[in-house]
């Protein structure tokens, strides 16, 4: 009389094709879905962010001090993450975690709001330093970092990414670093490379830091799904198996 336990153990170590197929996970045989359009768009997004950073560094007398500015940090993160996302979309690999890509949206929106909404005289560590002599690089760099890159990241999210990927826990995870940066700018303004913001400006920035993730998550829960590539087993119209 055969032992069922012994039979299952022998099946586990079997090398015939049928047993190997039974042990193969579904993810290993899933079709690779490449998204060349998304890859091209995200590569252009990374190039725009890097171009803005390069122009800002060329027009600054102290390029190394720009690393303390939140605008530079956010756009540098966008360039790195967008390049990685472009590579994964081109090769059909698993996309970057929504916790990372979603955090970049409020990170980019915060310096843009500070640049356009706050008074021009109230410069903070969240924006670029004021230019002494306006040059072509110093004129183009803010347009790329404050306008083009945030709008491109917003279009990538709305048009090339599926909805409902963000979790409620992101509402307290995403503001953590901007709040720390704000506290650093208030405590050590000389190290931050910018004057300490006024009380009104600090409260406005803190409110925006906390509200932008909530707004992003709320929109993500109700927005319609973009028309992405359908994951079909067989091509459309060939057979009944879809």
C-alpha positions in Angstrom: 0.0 0.0 0.0 1.5 3.4 -1.0 2.0 6.2 1.4 0.4 9.5 0.2 3.1 11.5 2.0 5.8 9.6 0.2 4.1 10.1 -3.1 3.8 13.9 -2.6 7.5 14.1 -1.7 8.5 12.3 -4.9 6.2 14.5 -6.9 7.9 17.6 -5.4 11.3 16.4 -6.6 10.2 15.1 -10.0 11.9 16.4 -13.0 9.4 15.5 -15.8 7.8 18.4 -17.7 4.3 17.9 -16.2 5.6 18.1 -12.6 7.8 21.1 -13.4 4.9 22.9 -15.0 2.8 22.2 -11.9 5.4 23.8 -9.7 6.0 26.9 -11.9 4.4 30.0 -10.4 2.0 31.9 -12.6 4.1 35.0 -12.5 6.9 33.2 -14.2 4.8 32.4 -17.3 2.9 35.6 -17.5 3.3 37.5 -20.7 5.8 40.5 -20.6 3.9 43.7 -21.3 6.2 46.4 -22.6 5.0 50.0 -22.6 7.3 52.0 -25.0 5.1 55.1 -25.0 5.2 55.3 -21.2 8.9 54.6 -21.2 9.6 57.4 -23.7 7.4 59.9 -21.7 9.2 59.1 -18.4 12.6 59.3 -20.1 11.6 62.8 -21.3 10.4 63.7 -17.8 13.8 62.6 -16.3 15.6 64.6 -19.0 13.5 67.8 -18.2 14.3 67.5 -14.5 18.0 67.0 -15.1 18.1 69.9 -17.6 16.5 72.2 -15.1 18.9 71.1 -12.4 21.9 71.6 -14.7 20.8 75.1 -15.7 20.2 76.0 -12.1 23.7 74.8 -11.2 25.3 76.7 -14.1 23.6 79.9 -13.1 24.4 79.7 -9.4 27.7 80.9 -7.9 27.6 78.1 -5.4 26.1 75.0 -7.1 26.8 72.7 -4.2 24.6 74.8 -1.9 21.6 74.1 -4.2 21.5 70.6 -2.7 20.0 72.0 0.4 17.0 73.4 -1.5 13.9 71.2 -1.5 13.2 72.0 -5.2 16.5 70.5 -6.2 16.0 67.5 -4.0 12.5 66.8 -5.3 13.5 67.2 -9.0 16.6 65.0 -8.5 14.4 62.3 -7.0 12.0 62.7 -9.9 14.8 62.3 -12.4 16.1 59.1 -10.8 12.7 57.5 -10.2 11.5 58.5 -13.8 14.6 56.9 -15.3 14.0 53.7 -13.4 10.3 53.7 -14.3 11.2 54.3 -18.0 13.5 51.3 -17.9 10.9 49.1 -16.3 8.2 50.1 -18.7 10.5 49.5 -21.7 11.5 46.0 -20.5 8.1 45.0 -19.1 9.2 44.6 -15.5 7.2 45.4 -12.4 6.6 49.1 -12.0 8.1 51.2 -9.2 6.1 51.1 -6.0 3.2 53.7 -5.8 4.5 54.8 -2.4 7.6 56.2 -4.2 6.0 57.5 -7.4 3.1 59.0 -5.5 5.3 60.9 -3.0 6.9 62.7 -5.9 3.6 64.5 -6.8 3.2 66.5 -3.5 7.0 66.9 -3.4 6.9 68.7 -6.8 3.7 70.6 -6.1 5.1 72.1 -2.8 7.9 74.1 -4.3 5.7 75.2 -7.2 3.1 76.5 -4.8 5.8 78.2 -2.7 7.2 79.9 -5.8 4.0 81.1 -7.3 1.8 81.7 -4.2 4.3 83.1 -1.6 5.5 86.7 -1.9 8.6 87.1 -4.0 10.5 88.7 -1.0 9.8 85.7 1.2 12.4 83.1 -0.1 12.6 79.9 1.7 14.7 76.7 1.5 11.9 75.2 -0.6 12.6 77.4 -3.6 15.7 78.3 -5.6 17.8 81.2 -4.4 17.0 84.6 -5.9 19.1 85.4 -9.0 21.3 88.4 -8.9 21.9 89.0 -12.6 19.2 87.2 -14.7 20.8 85.0 -17.3 19.2 82.6 -19.9 20.0 79.6 -17.6 18.4 81.3 -14.5 15.3 82.2 -16.6 14.7 78.7 -18.1 15.6 76.7 -15.0 12.6 77.8 -12.9 10.2 77.2 -15.8 11.5 73.6 -16.0 11.6 72.9 -12.2 8.5 74.8 -11.1 6.2 74.3 -14.1 7.2 71.7 -16.7 8.3 68.9 -14.5 5.3 69.1 -12.1 2.9 69.2 -15.0 4.6 66.3 -16.7 4.6 64.2 -13.5 0.9 65.0 -13.1 0.2 63.9 -16.7 2.2 60.7 -16.1 0.1 59.9 -13.1 -3.3 60.7 -14.6 -2.7 59.3 -18.1 -0.2 56.5 -17.8 -0.8 55.1 -14.3 -3.8 53.0 -13.0 -5.9 54.5 -10.2 -6.3 53.4 -6.6 -2.7 52.5 -6.1 -2.1 54.8 -3.0 -2.9 53.7 0.5 -4.2 55.8 3.4 -1.0 55.2 5.3 0.8 57.4 2.7 -1.0 60.4 4.1 1.3 60.4 7.1 4.4 58.9 5.4 4.8 61.4 2.6 4.7 64.6 4.7 7.5 63.2 7.0 10.5 64.4 5.0 9.1 67.8 4.0 8.2 68.5 7.6 11.7 67.6 8.7 13.1 69.8 6.0 10.9 72.7 7.2 12.0 72.1 10.8 15.7 72.1 9.6 15.2 75.4 7.7 13.6 77.0 10.8 16.3 75.7 13.2 19.4 76.1 11.0 18.7 78.7 8.4 22.4 79.2 7.6 22.9 75.5 6.9 19.8 75.5 4.8 21.2 78.3 2.6 18.1 80.5 3.0 16.7 82.9 5.6 14.3 81.4 8.1 10.7 81.6 6.9 8.3 83.8 8.8 5.7 82.3 11.1 3.0 82.8 8.5 5.1 81.3 5.8 6.0 78.3 8.0 2.4 77.7 8.9 1.4 77.9 5.2 4.0 75.5 4.2 3.2 73.1 7.0 -0.5 73.2 6.0 0.3 72.5 2.3 2.7 69.7 3.3 -0.1 67.9 5.2 -2.9 68.7 2.7 -1.2 67.8 -0.6 -0.9 64.1 0.2 -4.6 63.9 1.3 -5.7 65.6 -1.9 -3.5 63.3 -4.1 -4.9 60.2 -2.4 -8.5 61.4 -2.6 -8.2 62.1 -6.3 -6.5 58.8 -6.9 -9.5 57.0 -5.4 -12.1 58.6 -7.6 -10.3 59.3 -10.9 -11.2 57.1 -13.9 -8.7 54.5 -15.1 -6.7 55.5 -18.2 -6.8 53.4 -21.3 -3.8 51.2 -20.7 -2.6 48.2 -22.6 -4.9 45.3 -21.8 -3.3 42.1 -20.4 -4.9 39.5 -22.7 -3.8 35.9 -23.0 -4.6 35.8 -26.7 -4.9 38.7 -29.2 -8.2 40.3 -29.6 -10.6 38.6 -32.0 -8.6 35.3 -32.5 -10.4 33.0 -30.1 -12.8 32.8 -27.2 -10.0 32.7 -24.6 -9.4 36.2 -23.2 
